[in-house]
Amino acid sequence: MITVADYIADFLVSKEVKYLFGFQGSAMLKMLEATQKTGKIRYIQGFNEQASSFAANAYARINNKIGVVMATSGPGAVNLIGGIADAFFDSVPLFVITGQDYLRNVAFRGQARQNGFQDMDIVSMVKPVTKYASLLDNPENVRYELEKAFYYATTGRKGSVLIDVPIDIQFAQIDENKLKGFTPEQAEQTKNFDCEATIDLLKESKRPVMLIGGGIRTADACSELREFADKTKIPVIATLNGIDSYDNITGFSGLYGNTAANLALLNADLILALGARFSLKQIGRTKNAYAPDAKVIHVEIDDSENNRTFMQETLSVKTDVKVFLTELSKQEISLTCEDWIKQVEDWRECYADSVCTHDFDLDPVRFVRAVAEVMPQESVATADVGANQMWTAQAFRSTKGQRLLNSAGFGAMGFSLPAGIGAFYATEKAATVFTGDGGLQMNLQELNTLSLLRPSVKVFVFNNSSLGLMRDVQKRYYNNQFYGNNPQEFSCPDLEKLSYAFNLKFLKITSESDFAKIAEVYTDDEPWLIDVQINEDTPVANRYDDKALRKRIYLDFDGTLINSQGRLYRLFKELCPECDLSEEEYNTLKRTRITQKDLLKNRYHYSDEQAETFHKMWMEKIEEKERIETDFPCEGVTDFLEKISKNNDLYLVTNRQNKDLVIYQIEKFGWKRFFKDLLVTEGKKSKQEIILSAVKPLPFDILIGDTGEDIKCAKALGIKSIAVTWGILNETVLKEYKPNYLVYDIKELSVKAGE
């Protein structure tokens, strides 16, 4: 016979648990004692339950095994919820054990708010952020509950679980040989997927990318990813939790992602998403603008993530990503995308430093790069939440087997310091902590854990005496109203004095000339506190509105703008007194693509000489500035140009014989301010040549035109086309040239071009 507490301790030992994180209280002391009597589990006590849960979380991420945290009832259990939620959202196998008040106080509460001391229904509180949570109300069920919780934490899409154990249950005697175990009803199926459909889509693509997320690590699929990526050469782009899964990523993508990575996604025609969930930070608020032309293969072990976010996926594959990549690598896949691969590499080289700022003495992105260069091989870096997280994600690359941990889904400030402690015990190598002065103060007390236990944790604090990312938001959207984010309401304590108080080694970095000092931090096994002083206005570069990511729109319907259909009809009637057509009849004839000369000769019996004279008069009068009319919906055009120029670069493209007339018309209506450039030339130069002489078009660029030749030009450039029907387009033209989009009025054009 043994106690329930002893059985729990032996269970943890059987699962090869070597570290227990937590903070003690009376309701869990019996279980804590039992674990320590085994002699096989080391107890790491932090100074706050939340911090301990983050440490256990990081430990689990690194070893891809269960992380265990223990706390007492009531406030102790509540303090764990942040770490529980973080593990749930980022798919981390976290096993939470909480002590609870006596069973009679929690099981038979009735309508009373509370019966005992610190008794509280923690199970109900954490159910939304756990895969399984249960109160152990019967000693005989201890094996069943532990095995069930462990199964759920480590099987399928991993996550957090909680077992709540009342004090009297912990002391209860049980016969471990007579306990009922847990047997899963049915093992999850992970091999049922269509490999051929995936291969067909890959072979059809000309611009494929792989988008990797945290699922690569949780599935232990890094080597399989490397094999497949090296074999196919498909560019690999990472989400926040996928950055350390492959050492040759194009970059980190998303709201503050690297320019090359975002450009590759925007212009891709196929996305192979592996263990990535398409969060809002990844795709942005305008869902239709994210990879608008791409087919999507989404490989995900959790069905609820498929087709959830923004699109009807081309192929949704429910399977373990490790199994998927293993099977795919066995197949012969011949891709023809060498030009695309080179284009992505060119972007990578061109925009390597676009994430850096150049206005201050110390750029945080270059600083992170400098730290990564001297970090030990296969060691771990952790990032907090805020500007520091984005700088770290933009800069960090796992070139020496290094790892990077983030609180991605939950986004908990205060994560990185305790996570760094957990990472150290997972690897027994120096851990690197990147944090802001805001995140540091969320779990500042863990500096005392460093002081007492002396783990080799190097804490780099980006010190700008402000909540930097919030300061940027307050600048953008709140008229520089820095509520709670000004020197009177927020500051960073003197870090040098803190290091003295906690007996930590200290270094101050004030400019990039100090970067050479970083290596000193890694010459010993002591904990360090490093004050990285940056300007309070140091920005996070590379939002989605980064200029390099702006879509280019080429407007090629200037003739329609200058010469409305009404004006063309009136001019024809003026020069051809015999005209017996109504305006509607005239426009209908023009849409049949009949030439003016044929119309004059066939309907009005003009000779060749008369038709030629008509044409000369027509060309003279149509180019007269004083004849420009305003019956085209100029107000609608102005609104359209103003709207789409906010987030896109507009170019006017024309090769009209009288280019001055075009410029005159653009200036007359005040439209010139909306255009990045006027690509205007005279003579025979084609519109394709005009565009190529100014820019290098990308697949997500758009040409808006009103003739078949315009649509043909877009196809030749490899960009999308929008055909406007108020020009001379007709059904024959549309069937022949097949524009990507067709719009019938200016309002519809505003919507479609904006997408």
PEJODA-V509631 format. One record per pair of residues at least 6 apart in sequence whose ideal C-beta (glycine too) atoms are under 8 Angstrom apart, sorted by the first residue. I is the first residue (numbers start at 1). GAP is how many residues later the second one is. If there is no record, write none. Layout:
BEGIN
{{I:GAP} {I:GAP}}
END
This chain:
BEGIN
{{1:172} {1:173} {1:174} {2:8} {2:171} {2:172} {2:174} {3:27} {3:31} {3:167} {3:168} {3:169} {3:170} {3:171} {4:132} {4:135} {4:138} {4:161} {4:165} {4:166} {4:167} {4:168} {4:170} {5:25} {5:26} {5:28} {5:29} {5:160} {5:165} {5:166} {6:28} {6:31} {7:135} {7:136} {7:167} {7:169} {7:172} {8:23} {8:26} {8:27} {8:89} {8:134} {8:138} {8:157} {8:162} {9:22} {9:25} {9:26} {9:28} {9:29} {9:32} {10:28} {10:166} {11:132} {11:135} {12:8} {12:23} {12:29} {12:56} {13:25} {13:27} {13:28} {15:51} {15:135} {16:49} {17:24} {17:49} {17:51} {18:22} {18:23} {18:24} {19:22} {19:23} {19:24} {19:25} {19:37} {19:40} {19:49} {19:406} {20:12} {20:15} {20:21} {20:22} {20:23} {20:24} {20:48} {20:49} {20:50} {21:23} {21:24} {21:25} {21:31} {21:32} {21:34} {21:35} {21:38} {21:46} {21:47} {21:48} {21:49} {21:401} {22:6} {22:10} {22:21} {22:22} {22:23} {22:24} {22:27} {22:30} {22:47} {22:48} {22:49} {23:22} {23:23} {23:24} {23:25} {23:26} {23:29} {23:48} {23:49} {23:53} {23:56} {24:8} {24:21} {24:48} {25:46} {25:47} {25:48} {25:51} {25:74} {25:93} {26:46} {26:73} {26:141} {27:45} {27:46} {27:47} {27:49} {27:71} {27:72} {27:73} {27:74} {27:91} {27:140} {28:42} {28:43} {28:44} {28:45} {28:48} {28:69} {28:70} {28:71} {28:137} {29:70} {30:69} {30:137} {30:140} {30:141} {31:39} {31:66} {31:68} {31:134} {31:139} {32:11} {32:38} {35:6} {35:8} {35:35} {36:7} {42:383} {44:8} {44:11} {44:377} {44:378} {44:381} {44:405} {44:409} {45:7} {45:404} {46:6} {46:9} {46:372} {46:375} {46:399} {46:400} {46:403} {47:398} {47:399} {47:401} {47:402} {48:31} {48:395} {48:397} {48:398} {49:20} {49:22} {49:27} {49:28} {49:30} {49:31} {49:34} {50:29} {50:30} {50:31} {50:32} {50:33} {50:364} {50:368} {50:393} {51:363} {51:366} {51:367} {51:370} {51:392} {51:394} {51:395} {51:398} {52:17} {52:19} {52:28} {52:31} {52:366} {53:16} {53:18} {53:26} {53:27} {53:29} {53:30} {53:31} {53:33} {53:34} {53:41} {53:43} {54:28} {54:29} {54:32} {54:353} {54:358} {54:360} {54:361} {54:364} {54:365} {54:368} {54:389} {55:14} {55:363} {55:364} {55:366} {55:367} {55:370} {56:11} {56:12} {56:13} {56:27} {56:38} {56:366} {57:10} {57:26} {57:29} {57:30} {57:35} {57:37} {57:362} {57:365} {58:9} {58:322} {58:324} {58:347} {58:360} {58:361} {58:362} {58:363} {58:364} {58:365} {58:368} {59:8} {59:363} {59:364} {59:366} {59:367} {60:6} {60:7} {60:27} {60:32} {60:33} {60:34} {61:6} {61:29} {61:31} {61:156} {61:342} {61:344} {62:318} {62:341} {62:343} {62:360} {62:361} {62:364} {62:365} {63:363} {64:153} {64:154} {64:156} {65:28} {66:27} {66:28} {66:29} {66:84} {66:87} {66:88} {67:20} {67:25} {67:26} {67:27} {67:28} {67:355} {68:26} {68:27} {68:28} {68:29} {69:11} {69:14} {69:25} {69:26} {69:27} {69:28} {70:26} {70:27} {70:28} {70:29} {71:6} {71:8} {71:9} {71:25} {71:27} {71:28} {72:26} {72:27} {72:46} {73:25} {73:26} {73:27} {73:28} {73:45} {73:46} {73:47} {73:49} {74:27} {74:43} {74:44} {74:45} {74:46} {75:43} {76:22} {76:23} {76:42} {77:21} {77:23} {77:43} {77:45} {77:87} {78:42} {78:44} {78:47} {80:16} {80:18} {81:44} {81:45} {81:48} {82:328} {82:330} {82:332} {83:11} {83:329} {84:10} {84:12} {84:42} {84:45} {84:46} {84:76} {84:78} {85:44} {85:75} {85:325} {85:327} {86:6} {86:321} {86:323} {86:324} {86:326} {86:329} {87:6} {87:7} {87:72} {87:73} {88:41} {88:42} {88:43} {88:71} {88:72} {88:322} {89:40} {89:319} {89:320} {89:321} {90:124} {90:151} {90:317} {90:318} {90:319} {90:320} {91:66} {91:67} {91:68} {91:123} {91:124} {91:127} {92:66} {92:67} {92:68} {92:126} {93:60} {93:61} {93:65} {93:66} {93:67} {94:59} {94:65} {94:66} {94:67} {95:54} {95:55} {95:58} {95:65} {95:66} {95:68} {96:30} {96:34} {96:64} {96:65} {96:66} {96:67} {97:65} {97:66} {97:68} {98:24} {98:64} {98:65} {98:66} {98:67} {99:66} {99:67} {99:68} {99:71} {100:6} {100:19} {100:22} {100:35} {100:64} {100:65} {100:66} {100:67} {101:14} {101:15} {101:16} {101:17} {101:18} {101:65} {101:66} {102:14} {102:17} {102:64} {102:65} {102:66} {103:34} {103:63} {103:65} {103:66} {104:11} {104:64} {105:9} {105:10} {105:11} {105:14} {106:9} {106:10} {106:13} {106:14} {106:15} {106:29} {106:60} {107:28} {107:30} {108:7} {109:6} {109:10} {114:6} {122:11} {122:40} {122:42} {123:10} {123:11} {123:12} {123:39} {123:41} {126:7} {126:34} {126:36} {127:6} {129:31} {130:29} {130:30} {130:31} {130:32} {131:21} {131:22} {131:28} {131:29} {131:30} {132:16} {132:17} {132:20} {132:21} {132:29} {132:30} {133:28} {133:29} {133:30} {133:31} {134:11} {134:14} {134:15} {134:28} {134:29} {134:30} {135:29} {135:31} {136:6} {136:9} {136:27} {136:28} {136:29} {136:30} {136:33} {137:29} {137:32} {138:31} {139:30} {139:33} {139:34} {139:35} {140:34} {140:38} {140:39} {140:40} {141:39} {142:27} {142:32} {142:37} {143:33} {143:36} {143:37} {143:38} {143:39} {144:35} {144:36} {144:37} {144:38} {145:18} {145:37} {146:17} {147:34} {147:35} {148:34} {149:12} {149:13} {149:14} {150:11} {151:31} {151:33} {152:7} {152:9} {153:6} {153:7} {153:8} {155:29} {155:33} {156:32} {156:145} {156:146} {157:61} {157:144} {157:145} {158:60} {188:113} {190:111} {190:128} {190:129} {190:130} {190:133} {191:128} {191:132} {191:136} {192:126} {192:127} {193:106} {193:124} {193:125} {193:126} {193:131} {193:134} {194:121} {194:123} {195:132} {195:133} {195:136} {197:118} {198:74} {198:99} {198:117} {198:119} {198:130} {199:129} {199:132} {199:134} {201:69} {201:94} {201:96} {201:113} {201:114} {202:6} {202:30} {202:68} {202:70} {202:131} {202:133} {203:130} {203:131} {203:132} {204:66} {205:64} {205:65} {205:90} {205:130} {205:132} {206:63} {206:130} {206:131} {206:134} {207:60} {207:61} {207:62} {207:63} {207:130} {207:133} {207:492} {208:26} {208:27} {208:60} {208:61} {208:62} {208:63} {208:64} {208:127} {208:129} {208:132} {209:25} {209:26} {209:27} {209:28} {209:41} {209:55} {209:56} {209:59} {209:61} {209:62} {209:63} {209:135} {210:19} {210:24} {210:25} {210:26} {210:27} {210:61} {210:62} {210:63} {210:64} {211:26} {211:27} {211:28} {211:31} {211:42} {211:54} {211:60} {211:61} {211:62} {211:63} {211:65} {212:13} {212:24} {212:25} {212:26} {212:27} {212:30} {212:33} {212:34} {212:37} {212:62} {212:63} {212:64} {213:25} {213:26} {213:28} {213:29} {213:60} {213:61} {213:62} {213:63} {213:64} {214:25} {214:27} {214:28} {214:61} {214:62} {214:194} {215:6} {215:59} {215:60} {215:61} {215:84} {215:85} {215:86} {215:106} {216:6} {216:9} {216:26} {216:29} {216:30} {216:58} {216:59} {216:105} {217:24} {217:25} {217:27} {217:28} {218:57} {219:56} {219:82} {219:101} {219:102} {219:103} {220:102} {221:53} {221:54} {221:99} {221:100} {221:101} {221:104} {222:23} {222:24} {224:97} {224:98} {224:101} {224:102} {224:105} {225:11} {225:20} {225:21} {225:49} {225:100} {226:20} {227:98} {227:102} {228:97} {228:100} {228:101} {229:7} {229:17} {229:19} {231:98} {231:102} {232:101} {232:103} {233:102} {233:108} {234:38} {234:101} {234:103} {234:107} {235:15} {235:29} {235:105} {235:106} {235:109} {236:10} {236:12} {236:13} {236:14} {237:12} {237:13} {237:14} {237:15} {237:16} {237:24} {237:27} {237:28} {238:7} {238:8} {238:11} {238:13} {238:14} {238:15} {238:23} {239:13} {239:14} {239:15} {239:37} {239:38} {239:40} {239:43} {239:169} {240:12} {240:14} {240:41} {240:149} {240:153} {240:166} {240:168} {241:165} {241:167} {242:7} {242:33} {242:34} {243:6} {243:9} {243:150} {243:153} {243:154} {243:155} {243:161} {243:163} {244:152} {244:154} {244:158} {244:159} {244:160} {245:153} {246:152} {247:150} {247:151} {247:152} {247:154} {249:12} {249:148} {250:8} {250:10} {250:11} {250:14} {250:94} {250:97} {250:98} {251:6} {251:7} {251:8} {251:9} {251:10} {251:11} {251:97} {251:143} {252:6} {252:9} {252:141} {252:142} {253:8} {253:9} {253:11} {253:12} {253:29} {254:8} {254:27} {254:28} {255:26} {255:27} {255:29} {255:288} {255:289} {256:134} {256:137} {256:138} {256:284} {256:285} {256:286} {256:287} {257:136} {257:137} {257:285} {258:93} {258:96} {258:97} {258:136} {258:284} {259:88} {259:92} {259:95} {259:96} {259:283} {259:287} {259:289} {259:290} {260:84} {260:87} {260:88} {260:90} {260:91} {260:92} {262:280} {262:282} {262:284} {262:287} {263:81} {263:84} {263:88} {263:285} {263:286} {263:435} {264:80} {264:83} {265:6} {265:25} {265:26} {265:29} {266:23} {266:24} {266:25} {266:26} {266:283} {266:285} {266:432} {266:434} {267:431} {267:432} {267:433} {268:23} {268:25} {268:26} {269:24} {269:25} {269:26} {269:430} {270:24} {270:25} {270:26} {270:27} {271:20} {271:23} {271:24} {271:25} {271:26} {272:25} {272:27} {273:23} {273:24} {273:25} {273:26} {273:27} {274:25} {274:47} {274:50} {274:51} {275:24} {275:25} {275:26} {275:46} {276:6} {277:23} {277:28} {277:31} {277:32} {278:20} {278:27} {278:30} {278:31} {278:32} {279:30} {279:130} {280:29} {282:8} {283:7} {283:26} {283:27} {284:6} {284:260} {286:469} {287:22} {287:23} {287:24} {288:22} {288:467} {289:262} {289:466} {290:20} {292:408} {292:463} {293:406} {293:407} {293:427} {295:19} {295:20} {296:15} {296:17} {296:18} {296:19} {297:16} {297:17} {297:18} {297:20} {298:7} {298:8} {298:9} {298:15} {298:17} {298:18} {298:19} {299:18} {299:20} {299:22} {299:25} {300:6} {300:16} {300:17} {300:18} {301:17} {301:18} {301:19} {301:20} {302:16} {303:15} {306:7} {306:10} {306:12} {307:6} {307:9} {317:7} {351:197} {354:187} {354:188} {354:192} {354:194} {355:10} {355:36} {355:39} {355:40} {355:186} {355:187} {356:7} {356:9} {356:10} {356:185} {357:6} {357:7} {357:8} {357:181} {357:182} {357:184} {359:176} {360:174} {360:175} {360:178} {361:149} {361:150} {361:151} {362:147} {362:148} {362:149} {362:150} {362:170} {362:171} {362:172} {362:173} {362:176} {363:149} {363:175} {364:23} {364:24} {364:27} {364:98} {364:168} {364:170} {364:174} {365:26} {365:29} {365:30} {365:176} {366:29} {366:146} {366:149} {367:24} {367:28} {367:93} {367:142} {367:145} {367:148} {367:165} {368:23} {368:24} {368:26} {368:27} {368:28} {368:66} {369:26} {370:145} {370:148} {371:10} {371:61} {371:63} {371:89} {371:147} {372:9} {372:23} {372:24} {372:25} {372:27} {372:30} {374:144} {374:145} {374:147} {374:148} {375:6} {375:25} {375:27} {375:55} {375:57} {375:147} {376:24} {376:53} {376:54} {376:146} {377:23} {377:24} {377:25} {378:22} {378:23} {378:24} {378:25} {378:49} {378:51} {379:23} {379:24} {379:48} {379:50} {379:51} {379:52} {379:53} {380:22} {380:23} {380:24} {380:25} {380:40} {380:43} {380:44} {380:46} {380:47} {380:49} {380:51} {380:52} {381:11} {381:15} {381:21} {381:22} {381:23} {381:24} {381:50} {381:51} {381:52} {381:53} {382:22} {382:23} {382:24} {382:33} {382:34} {382:35} {382:37} {382:38} {382:41} {382:49} {382:50} {382:51} {382:52} {383:6} {383:9} {383:10} {383:13} {383:21} {383:22} {383:23} {383:32} {383:33} {383:51} {383:52} {384:23} {384:29} {384:30} {384:31} {384:32} {384:33} {384:50} {384:51} {384:52} {384:55} {384:56} {385:22} {385:26} {385:27} {385:28} {385:30} {385:54} {386:27} {386:50} {386:52} {386:53} {386:81} {386:82} {386:83} {386:84} {387:49} {387:75} {387:81} {387:82} {387:85} {387:151} {387:153} {388:46} {388:47} {388:48} {388:51} {388:74} {388:80} {389:17} {389:45} {390:79} {390:150} {391:43} {391:71} {391:149} {392:12} {392:42} {393:11} {393:13} {394:147} {394:148} {396:6} {396:8} {398:6} {403:20} {405:11} {405:14} {405:18} {406:9} {407:8} {407:12} {413:25} {413:26} {413:29} {414:25} {414:28} {414:29} {415:24} {416:17} {416:18} {416:19} {416:23} {417:16} {417:18} {417:22} {417:23} {417:26} {417:29} {417:30} {417:40} {417:42} {418:25} {418:28} {418:31} {419:14} {420:11} {420:12} {420:13} {420:37} {420:39} {421:10} {421:25} {421:28} {421:29} {421:32} {421:34} {421:36} {423:8} {424:6} {424:7} {424:31} {424:32} {424:33} {425:30} {429:27} {430:26} {430:27} {430:28} {430:92} {430:95} {431:24} {431:25} {431:26} {431:27} {432:26} {432:28} {433:24} {433:25} {433:26} {433:27} {434:26} {434:28} {435:24} {435:25} {435:26} {435:27} {436:25} {436:26} {436:28} {436:31} {436:32} {437:24} {437:25} {437:26} {437:27} {437:28} {437:29} {437:55} {438:29} {438:52} {440:19} {440:21} {440:52} {441:51} {441:52} {444:54} {447:12} {447:51} {447:55} {447:57} {447:82} {448:54} {449:6} {450:7} {450:9} {450:52} {450:54} {450:77} {451:51} {451:52} {451:53} {451:76} {454:71} {454:72} {454:73} {455:72} {456:68} {456:69} {456:70} {456:71} {457:70} {457:71} {458:63} {458:64} {458:69} {458:70} {458:72} {459:45} {459:68} {459:69} {459:70} {459:71} {460:70} {460:72} {461:31} {461:34} {461:68} {461:69} {461:70} {461:71} {462:6} {462:70} {462:72} {463:29} {463:32} {463:68} {463:69} {463:70} {463:71} {464:28} {464:69} {464:70} {464:71} {464:72} {464:74} {465:22} {465:25} {465:26} {465:27} {465:71} {466:16} {466:19} {466:20} {466:24} {466:70} {467:18} {467:23} {468:68} {468:70} {468:72} {469:71} {470:15} {471:11} {471:14} {471:65} {471:66} {472:67} {472:68} {474:6} {474:7} {474:8} {474:9} {474:11} {483:6} {484:6} {495:11} {495:13} {495:34} {495:36} {496:10} {496:12} {496:35} {498:6} {498:31} {499:6} {499:7} {499:30} {500:6} {502:27} {504:22} {504:23} {504:24} {504:25} {505:16} {505:19} {505:21} {505:22} {505:23} {505:24} {506:22} {506:23} {506:24} {506:25} {507:10} {507:13} {507:14} {507:21} {507:22} {507:23} {507:24} {508:6} {508:22} {508:23} {508:25} {509:6} {509:8} {509:9} {509:21} {509:22} {509:23} {509:24} {510:23} {518:12} {521:7} {521:9} {545:102} {550:97} {550:98} {550:99} {551:96} {551:97} {551:98} {551:149} {551:150} {551:151} {552:96} {552:97} {552:98} {552:99} {552:124} {552:143} {552:145} {552:146} {552:149} {552:150} {553:91} {553:95} {553:96} {553:97} {553:98} {553:148} {553:149} {553:150} {553:151} {553:200} {554:97} {554:98} {554:99} {554:125} {554:137} {554:147} {554:148} {554:149} {554:150} {554:165} {555:95} {555:96} {555:97} {555:98} {555:149} {556:97} {556:98} {556:131} {556:147} {556:148} {556:149} {556:150} {556:154} {556:157} {557:147} {557:148} {557:149} {557:153} {557:167} {557:170} {558:94} {558:96} {558:98} {558:104} {558:107} {558:108} {559:95} {559:97} {559:147} {559:168} {560:72} {560:146} {560:164} {560:166} {560:167} {561:71} {561:76} {561:104} {562:66} {562:99} {562:100} {562:103} {563:59} {564:65} {564:67} {564:68} {565:18} {565:22} {565:161} {566:17} {566:63} {566:65} {567:60} {567:62} {567:64} {568:22} {568:54} {569:14} {569:17} {569:18} {571:47} {571:50} {571:51} {571:56} {572:7} {572:14} {572:24} {572:46} {573:6} {573:8} {574:47} {575:39} {575:42} {575:43} {575:46} {576:24} {576:28} {576:38} {578:26} {579:7} {579:25} {581:8} {589:10} {590:138} {591:137} {591:138} {591:139} {592:138} {592:140} {593:135} {593:137} {593:139} {593:140} {596:15} {596:18} {596:19} {596:22} {597:14} {597:18} {600:6} {600:10} {600:11} {600:14} {601:6} {601:7} {601:10} {606:8} {619:38} {621:6} {623:34} {623:35} {623:38} {625:36} {625:39} {625:40} {628:33} {628:36} {628:37} {628:40} {633:113} {634:35} {636:109} {636:110} {636:111} {637:32} {637:34} {637:109} {638:31} {638:32} {638:33} {639:107} {639:111} {640:106} {640:107} {640:109} {640:110} {640:113} {641:9} {641:30} {641:33} {642:32} {643:107} {643:111} {644:6} {644:106} {644:109} {644:110} {645:29} {645:30} {647:107} {648:105} {649:27} {650:24} {650:25} {650:26} {651:24} {651:25} {651:26} {651:27} {651:28} {651:40} {651:43} {651:44} {652:10} {652:14} {652:23} {652:25} {652:26} {652:27} {652:28} {653:26} {653:27} {653:34} {653:37} {653:38} {653:50} {654:8} {654:25} {654:26} {654:27} {654:33} {655:25} {655:26} {655:27} {655:28} {655:29} {655:30} {655:31} {655:32} {655:35} {656:6} {656:24} {656:26} {657:25} {657:26} {658:24} {659:21} {659:22} {659:23} {662:16} {662:18} {663:9} {663:15} {663:17} {666:6} {666:9} {666:12} {672:6} {677:17} {679:11} {679:12} {679:14} {679:15} {681:9} {686:27} {687:22} {687:23} {687:26} {688:25} {688:28} {688:29} {691:6} {691:22} {691:26} {692:25} {697:20} {697:21} {697:22} {698:21} {699:19} {699:20} {699:21} {700:19} {700:20} {701:16} {701:18} {701:19} {702:12} {702:17} {702:18} {702:19} {702:20} {702:51} {703:7} {703:8} {703:10} {703:11} {703:14} {703:16} {703:17} {703:18} {703:19} {704:6} {704:17} {704:18} {704:20} {704:45} {704:49} {705:6} {705:8} {705:9} {705:16} {705:17} {705:18} {705:19} {705:22} {706:17} {706:18} {706:19} {706:20} {706:21} {706:22} {706:23} {707:20} {707:21} {707:22} {707:26} {708:21} {708:25} {708:28} {708:29} {710:11} {710:13} {711:10} {711:12} {711:22} {711:26} {711:27} {711:28} {712:25} {714:6} {714:7} {714:25} {714:26} {715:6} {715:22} {720:20} {720:21} {721:18} {721:19} {721:20} {722:17} {722:18} {722:19} {722:20} {722:21} {722:27} {722:30} {722:31} {723:6} {723:11} {723:14} {723:16} {723:18} {723:19} {723:20} {724:19} {724:25} {725:17} {725:18} {725:19} {726:18} {726:19} {734:8} {741:11} {743:6} {743:9}}
END
